[in-house]
């Protein structure tokens, strides 16, 4: 392949620029570079292939018979850059590849007697387009993308020449799309057809000597394993294992697909081990995961999946050292993922691959008594997106004083990286802008290394040391609760010590059972939901929180009857969304001291790093002097009814008026107030820099597919109708993504009286802790009060009133603990009412995040 690239380059170099056939030589060079990239993974090859393909396409006339093929080649190269690593791709590669694929099909003749190969070309192009559409569906979850993928794949099968080995690929691609639809709809007929098509592709339509047969066999095995998971037919699982073994035997060593085949085979053997309990199945499964991890040429994300699967099966009594090394190695692949090149949704997609890795590695390290390493692994492998956003806001004052040139370079590179990519303009211009961004990311890494080489900046933008973490616990204790399938632990950090406590009564299976519960606030379901929630809080108290608090009492040498403990909770793994602040025995008929509310002033933090950042924003006493109040008593319907994440929050909020009046009356003598009733997101974004307190009384929404699209529901004017009638108000959203782009200097406190603002529904991104509250913290609000789920209007008004009476009724300057103490006081006042005491679903929703 190296020689092919060399010869193609010589042909281009030896050809005059105006020679008519030069475009074909350039096309050959791009194809050779693309082929080498698929084998070696060298980024420079695919970058050059894309640049040359774009040059060829731009110089090919619309009526040129070669245009369709060149459109498809360009699309394939963009798709390859996307597909190879998922993380290093230009954010629009997949979208542009789909657009080019559609254009190629429009330009490809069908049943054209002058072009005997036209049907084969069209079938291949349709199949490529189907693959890209399916991948887009997997990223976005939009059913329309999947349906189009199925439609074009069926067209490809229908017109594929019957004697062409490429027909097998068409069968395979259609089967994969049907498999995807089965996962969405659970219609068994789709899965049966997918198995049938995979068998036709691997057995009937492909010669045994064909180089691609191993991949097709592996795909058939995957479909059979999928059907086993549904129907439980042991014959399907046994055939799947047999076929995957065959695929791994015939694939060349270091072939990138070998990692996928070993990963699949390990998973199948793991399932068989659950049935047979045969040690040889377990041993072979572990061996397969090891083999997958050791394929260095494989996609990093596949290797990471193999490690996560392997760590769950390792016999830790004999393989602890190897398990820890594999876990550290997988976590060490994270820096190879150039997060700064990605959109927020792409960052989330990539990080979801790491789900559970940090929690499992932490458990392994704790089992080996490596407490500080365990803590570091959690900080490195969790809240990665938030950490990246905070790094972009790191204070450069010291560097500007000692190394102004480096500080200037760093600021310029940050601006280049964070400036939005152009939506319009030519594809070549967008590609050039994206390349500048990639160059800026490389230059930024160099600049950071140079800053770290200067005195006093050795740990610039690095993780916190254990000493830093202990400093962050000043005034209380940080409690990191980590729950994995291996074990459960709490790591308690005080200014003096770091102590690990194994939580032997907190099992992963119990945690998973409680996390599957839905807390329904509808009147018809409230009583039963509240009863279950009290059981949940009692379980959480008995299994972990009581033990943790007793350990803190011991460390501090205090008693439970002393002043409440100041605690910052950080949840990890299965504990990432547990309501530690409300754990306890909540009686309906009497007050209880066996509760976290009684014994602690609790706050939450996505990570210790985010807590340190919030602390840095409030080093000096602060004065609250300006309040922005945003109210939405009514919320219009969403413009696109298909966007289900917003449609649920359209009922009226009659309590908002009372909340507004309470704030105006209570805050008038202390702060200047700006009131925005029914604003748009643009209006709010423009107003936020003017305030030190932001109060929102509106609906909130949590997006389980893309947490960065969670947000606060507002409204805006719709477009003018075609008949000239006035536009109507439509739903608008202040999303986490938009808020976290801000860098507010005067922000001090955000109170989000809206449902689900502190909730992340995405299980695969639970450790990223991306929700509205964390978005406001990144924007610059060190203190944020939010809600885990919807509460009752009257409770919202009551809690807000008592909260602000504590905050604004105090003499300035105020202290960091004021906010956490004030929200605790407000909730405890509600709990004094015998009618509310036993109803935690009403008042446990309120949480504080910050120092």
Secondary structure, DSSP 4 states (H G I P E B T S, - for coil): -HHHHHHHHHHHHTS-TT-TTHHHHHHHHHHHHHHHHHHH--HHHHHHHHHHHHHHHHTS-TT-TTHHHHHHHHHHHHHHHHHHHSSSS-TTHHHHHHHHHHHHHHHS-SS-TT-TTHHHHHHHHHHHHHHHHHHHHHHH--HHHHHHHHHHHHHHHHHS-TT-THHHHHHHHHHHHHHHHHHHH--HHHHHHHHHHHHIIIIISS-TT-TTHHHHHHHHHHHHHHHHHHH--HHHHHHHHHHHHHHHHHSPTT-HHHHHHHHHHHHHHHHHHHHH--HHHHHHHHHHHHHHHT-TTS-HHHHHHHHHHHHTT--HHHHHHHHHHHHHHHHHTGGGS-GGGS-HHHHHHHHHTTTTHHHHHHHHHHHTT-HHHHHHHHHHHSSHHHHHHHHTT---HHHHHH-HHHHHHHHHHHHHHHSPPPSSS-HHHHHHHHHHHHHHHHHHHHHHHHHHTSTT-TTTTPPPPHHHHHHHTTTSEEEEEEE-SS-EEEEEE-SS-EEEEE-TT--HHHHHHHHT-----SHHHHHHHHHHHHHHHHHHIIIIIHHHHHHHHHHHT--TTSSPEEEEEEEEETTTT--GGG-B---SSS--SSBHHHHEEEEE-S-HHHHHHHHHHTSS-B---EEEEEE-SS-PPPSSTT-HHHHTT-S--THHHHHHHHHHHHHTTTSEEEEEES--HHHHHHHHTT-SEEEEES-EE--SS-GGG-EEEEEEE-PPPTT-PPPPEEEEEEEHHHHTT---SS--EEEEESTTTT----GGGGGG--SHHHHHHHHT-SEEEEESS---HHHHHHHHHHHHHHHTTSPSSB-THHHHHHHHHHHHHHHTSHHHHT-HHHHTTEEEE--
